[in-house]
Amino acid sequence: MAGIRLAPEESPDLTQQHPPPQQQQLQTGREVASDDERSVAADSWSIKSDYGSTLDDEQRHADAAEALSSAANFRAASDYSSDKDEPDADGMTSMLGRQSYWDAAYAGELANFREHGHTGEIWFGADVMDTVTSWTKSLCIDSSQCHMPNHVDEAKPEPVELGDKYLSCWSVLDIGTGNGLLLQELAKQGFTDLTGTDYSEGAIDLARSLADRDGFLNIKFLVDDILETKLERRFKLVMDKGTLDAIGLHPDGPIKRMMYWDSVSKLVAPGGVLVITSCNHTKDELVQEVENFNQRNIEMPQEPNTMEDQETHRDLPPFQYLNHVRTYPTFMFGGSVGSRVATVAFLRN
């Protein structure tokens, strides 16, 4: 599982793929999609970056603005007719939230890698990934120095040797790692204790193959479902680039999102950081979702896993907002400023 793929120019209705904030709880449609439909979706919902073709930033911003301007035309699930020749956005929503879709997508990418050596796709594009990794590095170094600047984007870079020293103590988990390229970029930034998980075996096979080819032999990859994780270890840094988005597109998205937060809260070590990158939610919406989880946790507290949990469980909410990326390009529509991507960090209390 990875991020949600943005549609190319020929897609008939961008509104159905990138709804505005007020409509970002997407409707759901058909329960089952054929292999042919999944194959078409895998081709048509892709962003290529330096590893393939690319939509330039100007086009992506235009797409986002168009999606907002045509929001009123978004069609509810009840309007879907099964005799349509092509799947509508509701069918796509159901597909993109299902493991079968990602299994098919990564089977195709793995075959393409083995036949042609192609790396595959970068979710949200290479520019976003570069921003996320460099910003996260600064965030972790500042945390190691026991201070948090108000604007991490403007923090002065540390000397390489000093930065590497700080980052060596950060254990990193990338949930829904997909092809594992985010972990490769984090390794280039100086992180050394790196683990990636995905519920798709094809994704893990591809990630391992790419890491081996590119010389990142220290990265560990495991098949694991974040909603039913078998991991017993806690990590100081947990990364999510599009996984929460995909979970929300499942027909049972609201329930599965609650499961997501229950699970993630057990994977981030106390004092650790969760970094979420989303194309379906604004920074404020992600902060609100965390606050909702905190409130649920107060009303129906989970059983503490460790003595450390017992000492802090009653006094503090699980997560608190830490910071967010402020350097993404923005656009204006209807008097509101928006961005096609949001990256937000939360501190695990």
Summary of the structure (lengths in Angstrom):
residues: 349
radius of gyration: 19.6
end to end distance: 27.2
largest distance: 62.0
contacts: 1136
relative contact order: 0.14
helix: 46%
strand: 15%
